[in-house]
Amino acid sequence: MTNRLALVLSLMIATAIVVDVVLNGTGNLVFLGKKFYNLIEWIAFWR
């Protein structure tokens, strides 16, 4: 992955997060964060 591609992807993700927070509040972001944390714990269990 080139630096330019990494920068574009990170800007797209940051923009999506900002748009979600502005339009829907932080409830969805907190929910997804909790689910992602549970996924990481589940994956670590199988390691």
PDB file of N, H, CA, C and O in Angstrom:
ATOM      1  N   MET A   1       0.854  -1.167   0.000  1.00  0.00           N
ATOM      2  CA  MET A   1       0.000   0.000   0.000  1.00  0.00           C
ATOM      3  C   MET A   1       0.903   1.235   0.000  1.00  0.00           C
ATOM      4  O   MET A   1       1.829   1.349   0.803  1.00  0.00           O
ATOM      5  N   THR A   2       0.620   2.124  -0.889  1.00  0.00           N
ATOM      6  H   THR A   2      -0.132   2.031  -1.541  1.00  0.00           H
ATOM      7  CA  THR A   2       1.422   3.336  -0.971  1.00  0.00           C
ATOM      8  C   THR A   2       0.950   4.355   0.056  1.00  0.00           C
ATOM      9  O   THR A   2      -0.148   4.244   0.601  1.00  0.00           O
ATOM     10  N   ASN A   3       1.788   5.342   0.310  1.00  0.00           N
ATOM     11  H   ASN A   3       2.680   5.432  -0.133  1.00  0.00           H
ATOM     12  CA  ASN A   3       1.420   6.388   1.263  1.00  0.00           C
ATOM     13  C   ASN A   3       0.206   7.171   0.788  1.00  0.00           C
ATOM     14  O   ASN A   3      -0.645   7.557   1.590  1.00  0.00           O
ATOM     15  N   ARG A   4       0.128   7.400  -0.498  1.00  0.00           N
ATOM     16  H   ARG A   4       0.819   7.086  -1.150  1.00  0.00           H
ATOM     17  CA  ARG A   4      -1.002   8.160  -1.038  1.00  0.00           C
ATOM     18  C   ARG A   4      -2.313   7.402  -0.837  1.00  0.00           C
ATOM     19  O   ARG A   4      -3.321   7.993  -0.448  1.00  0.00           O
ATOM     20  N   LEU A   5      -2.301   6.110  -1.100  1.00  0.00           N
ATOM     21  H   LEU A   5      -1.482   5.630  -1.416  1.00  0.00           H
ATOM     22  CA  LEU A   5      -3.494   5.293  -0.914  1.00  0.00           C
ATOM     23  C   LEU A   5      -3.889   5.237   0.557  1.00  0.00           C
ATOM     24  O   LEU A   5      -5.075   5.316   0.879  1.00  0.00           O
ATOM     25  N   ALA A   6      -2.926   5.103   1.443  1.00  0.00           N
ATOM     26  H   ALA A   6      -1.963   5.039   1.181  1.00  0.00           H
ATOM     27  CA  ALA A   6      -3.214   5.086   2.875  1.00  0.00           C
ATOM     28  C   ALA A   6      -3.821   6.408   3.326  1.00  0.00           C
ATOM     29  O   ALA A   6      -4.741   6.417   4.144  1.00  0.00           O
ATOM     30  N   LEU A   7      -3.326   7.509   2.811  1.00  0.00           N
ATOM     31  H   LEU A   7      -2.579   7.502   2.146  1.00  0.00           H
ATOM     32  CA  LEU A   7      -3.866   8.819   3.156  1.00  0.00           C
ATOM     33  C   LEU A   7      -5.299   8.971   2.663  1.00  0.00           C
ATOM     34  O   LEU A   7      -6.151   9.483   3.389  1.00  0.00           O
ATOM     35  N   VAL A   8      -5.569   8.538   1.453  1.00  0.00           N
ATOM     36  H   VAL A   8      -4.876   8.123   0.863  1.00  0.00           H
ATOM     37  CA  VAL A   8      -6.925   8.632   0.899  1.00  0.00           C
ATOM     38  C   VAL A   8      -7.891   7.772   1.703  1.00  0.00           C
ATOM     39  O   VAL A   8      -8.991   8.220   2.028  1.00  0.00           O
ATOM     40  N   LEU A   9      -7.500   6.554   2.026  1.00  0.00           N
ATOM     41  H   LEU A   9      -6.607   6.190   1.763  1.00  0.00           H
ATOM     42  CA  LEU A   9      -8.368   5.682   2.816  1.00  0.00           C
ATOM     43  C   LEU A   9      -8.630   6.248   4.204  1.00  0.00           C
ATOM     44  O   LEU A   9      -9.762   6.199   4.686  1.00  0.00           O
ATOM     45  N   SER A  10      -7.605   6.783   4.850  1.00  0.00           N
ATOM     46  H   SER A  10      -6.686   6.822   4.458  1.00  0.00           H
ATOM     47  CA  SER A  10      -7.795   7.345   6.188  1.00  0.00           C
ATOM     48  C   SER A  10      -8.685   8.582   6.144  1.00  0.00           C
ATOM     49  O   SER A  10      -9.488   8.792   7.053  1.00  0.00           O
ATOM     50  N   LEU A  11      -8.559   9.400   5.105  1.00  0.00           N
ATOM     51  H   LEU A  11      -7.907   9.229   4.366  1.00  0.00           H
ATOM     52  CA  LEU A  11      -9.438  10.564   4.967  1.00  0.00           C
ATOM     53  C   LEU A  11     -10.881  10.152   4.706  1.00  0.00           C
ATOM     54  O   LEU A  11     -11.809  10.786   5.207  1.00  0.00           O
ATOM     55  N   MET A  12     -11.074   9.099   3.929  1.00  0.00           N
ATOM     56  H   MET A  12     -10.320   8.584   3.522  1.00  0.00           H
ATOM     57  CA  MET A  12     -12.434   8.612   3.679  1.00  0.00           C
ATOM     58  C   MET A  12     -13.074   8.077   4.952  1.00  0.00           C
ATOM     59  O   MET A  12     -14.252   8.330   5.203  1.00  0.00           O
ATOM     60  N   ILE A  13     -12.319   7.346   5.752  1.00  0.00           N
ATOM     61  H   ILE A  13     -11.362   7.140   5.547  1.00  0.00           H
ATOM     62  CA  ILE A  13     -12.841   6.812   7.009  1.00  0.00           C
ATOM     63  C   ILE A  13     -13.146   7.938   7.980  1.00  0.00           C
ATOM     64  O   ILE A  13     -14.193   7.930   8.627  1.00  0.00           O
ATOM     65  N   ALA A  14     -12.244   8.908   8.091  1.00  0.00           N
ATOM     66  H   ALA A  14     -11.394   8.915   7.565  1.00  0.00           H
ATOM     67  CA  ALA A  14     -12.469  10.044   8.985  1.00  0.00           C
ATOM     68  C   ALA A  14     -13.684  10.850   8.548  1.00  0.00           C
ATOM     69  O   ALA A  14     -14.464  11.293   9.392  1.00  0.00           O
ATOM     70  N   THR A  15     -13.860  11.049   7.246  1.00  0.00           N
ATOM     71  H   THR A  15     -13.227  10.689   6.560  1.00  0.00           H
ATOM     72  CA  THR A  15     -15.018  11.777   6.736  1.00  0.00           C
ATOM     73  C   THR A  15     -16.305  11.023   7.038  1.00  0.00           C
ATOM     74  O   THR A  15     -17.301  11.634   7.423  1.00  0.00           O
ATOM     75  N   ALA A  16     -16.298   9.710   6.871  1.00  0.00           N
ATOM     76  H   ALA A  16     -15.489   9.214   6.558  1.00  0.00           H
ATOM     77  CA  ALA A  16     -17.483   8.911   7.168  1.00  0.00           C
ATOM     78  C   ALA A  16     -17.843   8.996   8.646  1.00  0.00           C
ATOM     79  O   ALA A  16     -19.024   9.069   8.987  1.00  0.00           O
ATOM     80  N   ILE A  17     -16.853   8.989   9.522  1.00  0.00           N
ATOM     81  H   ILE A  17     -15.894   8.931   9.245  1.00  0.00           H
ATOM     82  CA  ILE A  17     -17.115   9.098  10.958  1.00  0.00           C
ATOM     83  C   ILE A  17     -17.687  10.468  11.296  1.00  0.00           C
ATOM     84  O   ILE A  17     -18.641  10.566  12.068  1.00  0.00           O
ATOM     85  N   VAL A  18     -17.119  11.519  10.731  1.00  0.00           N
ATOM     86  H   VAL A  18     -16.344  11.440  10.104  1.00  0.00           H
ATOM     87  CA  VAL A  18     -17.608  12.874  11.004  1.00  0.00           C
ATOM     88  C   VAL A  18     -19.039  13.038  10.502  1.00  0.00           C
ATOM     89  O   VAL A  18     -19.872  13.612  11.203  1.00  0.00           O
ATOM     90  N   VAL A  19     -19.336  12.550   9.315  1.00  0.00           N
ATOM     91  H   VAL A  19     -18.659  12.084   8.746  1.00  0.00           H
ATOM     92  CA  VAL A  19     -20.694  12.654   8.771  1.00  0.00           C
ATOM     93  C   VAL A  19     -21.672  11.877   9.643  1.00  0.00           C
ATOM     94  O   VAL A  19     -22.778  12.352   9.901  1.00  0.00           O
ATOM     95  N   ASP A  20     -21.285  10.697  10.098  1.00  0.00           N
ATOM     96  H   ASP A  20     -20.387  10.311   9.889  1.00  0.00           H
ATOM     97  CA  ASP A  20     -22.152   9.901  10.959  1.00  0.00           C
ATOM     98  C   ASP A  20     -22.432  10.617  12.272  1.00  0.00           C
ATOM     99  O   ASP A  20     -23.570  10.624  12.740  1.00  0.00           O
ATOM    100  N   VAL A  21     -21.420  11.213  12.867  1.00  0.00           N
ATOM    101  H   VAL A  21     -20.495  11.207  12.487  1.00  0.00           H
ATOM    102  CA  VAL A  21     -21.603  11.919  14.140  1.00  0.00           C
ATOM    103  C   VAL A  21     -22.487  13.145  13.950  1.00  0.00           C
ATOM    104  O   VAL A  21     -23.340  13.428  14.791  1.00  0.00           O
ATOM    105  N   VAL A  22     -22.293  13.872  12.860  1.00  0.00           N
ATOM    106  H   VAL A  22     -21.600  13.643  12.176  1.00  0.00           H
ATOM    107  CA  VAL A  22     -23.084  15.082  12.618  1.00  0.00           C
ATOM    108  C   VAL A  22     -24.546  14.729  12.353  1.00  0.00           C
ATOM    109  O   VAL A  22     -25.442  15.398  12.868  1.00  0.00           O
ATOM    110  N   LEU A  23     -24.796  13.703  11.571  1.00  0.00           N
ATOM    111  H   LEU A  23     -24.068  13.160  11.153  1.00  0.00           H
ATOM    112  CA  LEU A  23     -26.166  13.377  11.182  1.00  0.00           C
ATOM    113  C   LEU A  23     -26.903  12.529  12.211  1.00  0.00           C
ATOM    114  O   LEU A  23     -28.109  12.697  12.392  1.00  0.00           O
ATOM    115  N   ASN A  24     -26.209  11.625  12.885  1.00  0.00           N
ATOM    116  H   ASN A  24     -25.229  11.488  12.738  1.00  0.00           H
ATOM    117  CA  ASN A  24     -26.883  10.659  13.750  1.00  0.00           C
ATOM    118  C   ASN A  24     -26.480  10.718  15.215  1.00  0.00           C
ATOM    119  O   ASN A  24     -27.065  10.007  16.032  1.00  0.00           O
ATOM    120  N   GLY A  25     -25.520  11.525  15.570  1.00  0.00           N
ATOM    121  H   GLY A  25     -25.045  12.103  14.906  1.00  0.00           H
ATOM    122  CA  GLY A  25     -25.036  11.536  16.941  1.00  0.00           C
ATOM    123  C   GLY A  25     -23.998  10.447  17.145  1.00  0.00           C
ATOM    124  O   GLY A  25     -23.552   9.809  16.191  1.00  0.00           O
ATOM    125  N   THR A  26     -23.623  10.244  18.386  1.00  0.00           N
ATOM    126  H   THR A  26     -23.985  10.762  19.161  1.00  0.00           H
ATOM    127  CA  THR A  26     -22.543   9.301  18.674  1.00  0.00           C
ATOM    128  C   THR A  26     -23.029   7.913  19.064  1.00  0.00           C
ATOM    129  O   THR A  26     -22.212   7.032  19.328  1.00  0.00           O
ATOM    130  N   GLY A  27     -24.329   7.701  19.105  1.00  0.00           N
ATOM    131  H   GLY A  27     -24.993   8.417  18.889  1.00  0.00           H
ATOM    132  CA  GLY A  27     -24.864   6.403  19.520  1.00  0.00           C
ATOM    133  C   GLY A  27     -24.411   5.257  18.641  1.00  0.00           C
ATOM    134  O   GLY A  27     -24.020   4.204  19.144  1.00  0.00           O
ATOM    135  N   ASN A  28     -24.458   5.449  17.340  1.00  0.00           N
ATOM    136  H   ASN A  28     -24.776   6.304  16.931  1.00  0.00           H
ATOM    137  CA  ASN A  28     -24.045   4.387  16.412  1.00  0.00           C
ATOM    138  C   ASN A  28     -22.557   4.107  16.516  1.00  0.00           C
ATOM    139  O   ASN A  28     -22.131   2.954  16.445  1.00  0.00           O
ATOM    140  N   LEU A  29     -21.776   5.147  16.681  1.00  0.00           N
ATOM    141  H   LEU A  29     -22.123   6.084  16.739  1.00  0.00           H
ATOM    142  CA  LEU A  29     -20.327   4.978  16.767  1.00  0.00           C
ATOM    143  C   LEU A  29     -19.940   4.213  18.034  1.00  0.00           C
ATOM    144  O   LEU A  29     -19.043   3.371  18.000  1.00  0.00           O
ATOM    145  N   VAL A  30     -20.607   4.499  19.139  1.00  0.00           N
ATOM    146  H   VAL A  30     -21.336   5.183  19.166  1.00  0.00           H
ATOM    147  CA  VAL A  30     -20.341   3.779  20.389  1.00  0.00           C
ATOM    148  C   VAL A  30     -20.746   2.312  20.242  1.00  0.00           C
ATOM    149  O   VAL A  30     -20.026   1.418  20.686  1.00  0.00           O
ATOM    150  N   PHE A  31     -21.899   2.070  19.619  1.00  0.00           N
ATOM    151  H   PHE A  31     -22.484   2.797  19.259  1.00  0.00           H
ATOM    152  CA  PHE A  31     -22.363   0.702  19.397  1.00  0.00           C
ATOM    153  C   PHE A  31     -21.355  -0.089  18.568  1.00  0.00           C
ATOM    154  O   PHE A  31     -21.000  -1.213  18.922  1.00  0.00           O
ATOM    155  N   LEU A  32     -20.894   0.501  17.463  1.00  0.00           N
ATOM    156  H   LEU A  32     -21.183   1.414  17.175  1.00  0.00           H
ATOM    157  CA  LEU A  32     -19.923  -0.183  16.617  1.00  0.00           C
ATOM    158  C   LEU A  32     -18.595  -0.390  17.333  1.00  0.00           C
ATOM    159  O   LEU A  32     -17.932  -1.407  17.132  1.00  0.00           O
ATOM    160  N   GLY A  33     -18.204   0.564  18.163  1.00  0.00           N
ATOM    161  H   GLY A  33     -18.743   1.391  18.327  1.00  0.00           H
ATOM    162  CA  GLY A  33     -16.977   0.409  18.935  1.00  0.00           C
ATOM    163  C   GLY A  33     -17.055  -0.759  19.904  1.00  0.00           C
ATOM    164  O   GLY A  33     -16.096  -1.516  20.050  1.00  0.00           O
ATOM    165  N   LYS A  34     -18.203  -0.905  20.567  1.00  0.00           N
ATOM    166  H   LYS A  34     -18.982  -0.289  20.448  1.00  0.00           H
ATOM    167  CA  LYS A  34     -18.389  -2.023  21.498  1.00  0.00           C
ATOM    168  C   LYS A  34     -18.382  -3.355  20.763  1.00  0.00           C
ATOM    169  O   LYS A  34     -17.778  -4.322  21.229  1.00  0.00           O
ATOM    170  N   LYS A  35     -19.047  -3.408  19.625  1.00  0.00           N
ATOM    171  H   LYS A  35     -19.537  -2.623  19.247  1.00  0.00           H
ATOM    172  CA  LYS A  35     -19.076  -4.648  18.846  1.00  0.00           C
ATOM    173  C   LYS A  35     -17.680  -4.999  18.314  1.00  0.00           C
ATOM    174  O   LYS A  35     -17.302  -6.171  18.286  1.00  0.00           O
ATOM    175  N   PHE A  36     -16.925  -3.996  17.897  1.00  0.00           N
ATOM    176  H   PHE A  36     -17.231  -3.044  17.919  1.00  0.00           H
ATOM    177  CA  PHE A  36     -15.564  -4.234  17.414  1.00  0.00           C
ATOM    178  C   PHE A  36     -14.684  -4.751  18.550  1.00  0.00           C
ATOM    179  O   PHE A  36     -13.856  -5.638  18.338  1.00  0.00           O
ATOM    180  N   TYR A  37     -14.857  -4.205  19.749  1.00  0.00           N
ATOM    181  H   TYR A  37     -15.529  -3.485  19.921  1.00  0.00           H
ATOM    182  CA  TYR A  37     -14.097  -4.671  20.909  1.00  0.00           C
ATOM    183  C   TYR A  37     -14.426  -6.136  21.209  1.00  0.00           C
ATOM    184  O   TYR A  37     -13.532  -6.931  21.500  1.00  0.00           O
ATOM    185  N   ASN A  38     -15.704  -6.485  21.137  1.00  0.00           N
ATOM    186  H   ASN A  38     -16.430  -5.840  20.901  1.00  0.00           H
ATOM    187  CA  ASN A  38     -16.097  -7.877  21.359  1.00  0.00           C
ATOM    188  C   ASN A  38     -15.496  -8.794  20.298  1.00  0.00           C
ATOM    189  O   ASN A  38     -15.076  -9.907  20.612  1.00  0.00           O
ATOM    190  N   LEU A  39     -15.450  -8.344  19.060  1.00  0.00           N
ATOM    191  H   LEU A  39     -15.791  -7.439  18.805  1.00  0.00           H
ATOM    192  CA  LEU A  39     -14.850  -9.135  17.988  1.00  0.00           C
ATOM    193  C   LEU A  39     -13.364  -9.360  18.240  1.00  0.00           C
ATOM    194  O   LEU A  39     -12.858 -10.465  18.047  1.00  0.00           O
ATOM    195  N   ILE A  40     -12.667  -8.316  18.669  1.00  0.00           N
ATOM    196  H   ILE A  40     -13.078  -7.418  18.826  1.00  0.00           H
ATOM    197  CA  ILE A  40     -11.233  -8.442  18.950  1.00  0.00           C
ATOM    198  C   ILE A  40     -10.995  -9.429  20.093  1.00  0.00           C
ATOM    199  O   ILE A  40     -10.068 -10.236  20.031  1.00  0.00           O
ATOM    200  N   GLU A  41     -11.821  -9.369  21.126  1.00  0.00           N
ATOM    201  H   GLU A  41     -12.574  -8.713  21.176  1.00  0.00           H
ATOM    202  CA  GLU A  41     -11.681 -10.321  22.232  1.00  0.00           C
ATOM    203  C   GLU A  41     -11.946 -11.745  21.762  1.00  0.00           C
ATOM    204  O   GLU A  41     -11.242 -12.670  22.167  1.00  0.00           O
ATOM    205  N   TRP A  42     -12.949 -11.929  20.915  1.00  0.00           N
ATOM    206  H   TRP A  42     -13.520 -11.178  20.586  1.00  0.00           H
ATOM    207  CA  TRP A  42     -13.277 -13.256  20.410  1.00  0.00           C
ATOM    208  C   TRP A  42     -12.147 -13.810  19.556  1.00  0.00           C
ATOM    209  O   TRP A  42     -11.809 -14.989  19.660  1.00  0.00           O
ATOM    210  N   ILE A  43     -11.568 -12.972  18.720  1.00  0.00           N
ATOM    211  H   ILE A  43     -11.843 -12.014  18.636  1.00  0.00           H
ATOM    212  CA  ILE A  43     -10.449 -13.406  17.878  1.00  0.00           C
ATOM    213  C   ILE A  43      -9.238 -13.747  18.743  1.00  0.00           C
ATOM    214  O   ILE A  43      -8.538 -14.721  18.468  1.00  0.00           O
ATOM    215  N   ALA A  44      -8.987 -12.960  19.778  1.00  0.00           N
ATOM    216  H   ALA A  44      -9.556 -12.168  20.001  1.00  0.00           H
ATOM    217  CA  ALA A  44      -7.850 -13.219  20.663  1.00  0.00           C
ATOM    218  C   ALA A  44      -8.036 -14.539  21.411  1.00  0.00           C
ATOM    219  O   ALA A  44      -7.059 -15.221  21.721  1.00  0.00           O
ATOM    220  N   PHE A  45      -9.286 -14.901  21.701  1.00  0.00           N
ATOM    221  H   PHE A  45     -10.080 -14.347  21.450  1.00  0.00           H
ATOM    222  CA  PHE A  45      -9.549 -16.162  22.383  1.00  0.00           C
ATOM    223  C   PHE A  45      -9.106 -17.342  21.522  1.00  0.00           C
ATOM    224  O   PHE A  45      -8.567 -18.316  22.047  1.00  0.00           O
ATOM    225  N   TRP A  46      -9.320 -17.271  20.230  1.00  0.00           N
ATOM    226  H   TRP A  46      -9.758 -16.479  19.803  1.00  0.00           H
ATOM    227  CA  TRP A  46      -8.987 -18.371  19.338  1.00  0.00           C
ATOM    228  C   TRP A  46      -7.522 -18.390  18.938  1.00  0.00           C
ATOM    229  O   TRP A  46      -7.086 -19.305  18.240  1.00  0.00           O
ATOM    230  N   ARG A  47      -6.783 -17.428  19.354  1.00  0.00           N
ATOM    231  H   ARG A  47      -7.137 -16.685  19.921  1.00  0.00           H
ATOM    232  CA  ARG A  47      -5.369 -17.347  18.989  1.00  0.00           C
ATOM    233  C   ARG A  47      -4.541 -18.408  19.639  1.00  0.00           C
ATOM    234  O   ARG A  47      -3.330 -18.464  19.425  1.00  0.00           O
TER     235      ARG A  47
END
